[in-house]
Amino acid sequence: MNKLIATLIAGLFASAAFAQAPAPADTTTAAPATKAEVKAEKKEAKVHAKADKKEAKVEAKADQADAKADAKATKEHAKQHAKKVKAGADSAEKKADAQADVKASTAK
């Protein structure tokens, strides 16, 4: 316990000493940009923003086309499934009629 308290107190003194030390001066700061450079950067940013906006529109159109194609494929699949079900029902109905005819003919 004594070691813990001693460590905490030493840490307190160390942090207090560190907090009072002045920050080192940064001598590698860049010179302020000229107005022309700032203007060119703003113009470049606008160009990039426009390009990103156009790209987003193209992607949105492609996504819509994909969604339409998926919907069309799903609808076609549903139609094919309905045809198969109907054909199966017709086949089952024909089998039932045939069995009924067989029973009717054997009952006489």
Backbone hydrogen bonds, N-H to C=O, Kabsch-Sander energy under -0.5 kcal/mol:
donor,donor_aa,acceptor,acceptor_aa,energy
5,I,1,M,-2.2
6,A,2,N,-2.4
7,T,3,K,-2.3
8,L,4,L,-2.3
9,I,5,I,-2.4
10,A,6,A,-2.3
11,G,7,T,-2.3
12,L,8,L,-2.0
13,F,9,I,-2.2
14,A,10,A,-2.3
15,S,11,G,-2.5
16,A,12,L,-2.0
17,A,13,F,-2.3
18,F,14,A,-2.2
19,A,15,S,-2.3
20,Q,16,A,-1.2
21,A,17,A,-0.7
21,A,18,F,-0.6
27,T,25,A,-0.9
29,T,26,D,-0.5
38,V,34,T,-2.2
39,K,35,K,-2.6
40,A,36,A,-2.4
41,E,37,E,-2.3
42,K,38,V,-2.2
43,K,39,K,-2.3
44,E,40,A,-2.4
45,A,41,E,-2.1
46,K,42,K,-2.1
47,V,43,K,-2.2
48,H,44,E,-2.3
49,A,45,A,-2.2
50,K,46,K,-2.5
51,A,47,V,-2.4
52,D,48,H,-2.5
53,K,49,A,-2.2
54,K,50,K,-2.5
55,E,51,A,-2.4
56,A,52,D,-2.2
57,K,53,K,-1.9
58,V,54,K,-2.3
59,E,55,E,-2.4
60,A,56,A,-2.3
61,K,57,K,-2.4
62,A,58,V,-2.3
63,D,59,E,-2.4
64,Q,60,A,-2.3
65,A,61,K,-2.4
66,D,62,A,-2.4
67,A,63,D,-2.4
68,K,64,Q,-2.5
69,A,65,A,-2.4
70,D,66,D,-2.6
71,A,67,A,-2.4
72,K,68,K,-2.5
73,A,69,A,-2.4
74,T,70,D,-2.5
75,K,71,A,-2.4
76,E,72,K,-2.5
77,H,73,A,-2.4
78,A,74,T,-2.3
79,K,75,K,-2.1
80,Q,76,E,-2.5
81,H,77,H,-2.4
82,A,78,A,-2.5
83,K,79,K,-2.3
84,K,80,Q,-2.2
85,V,81,H,-2.6
86,K,82,A,-2.6
87,A,83,K,-2.8
88,G,84,K,-2.5
89,A,85,V,-2.5
90,D,86,K,-2.7
91,S,87,A,-2.4
92,A,88,G,-2.5
93,E,89,A,-2.5
94,K,90,D,-2.4
95,K,91,S,-2.2
96,A,92,A,-2.4
97,D,93,E,-2.4
98,A,94,K,-2.5
99,Q,95,K,-2.5
100,A,96,A,-2.3
101,D,97,D,-2.5
102,V,98,A,-2.3
103,K,99,Q,-2.6
104,A,100,A,-2.5
105,S,101,D,-2.4
106,T,102,V,-1.9
107,A,103,K,-1.6
108,K,104,A,-0.6
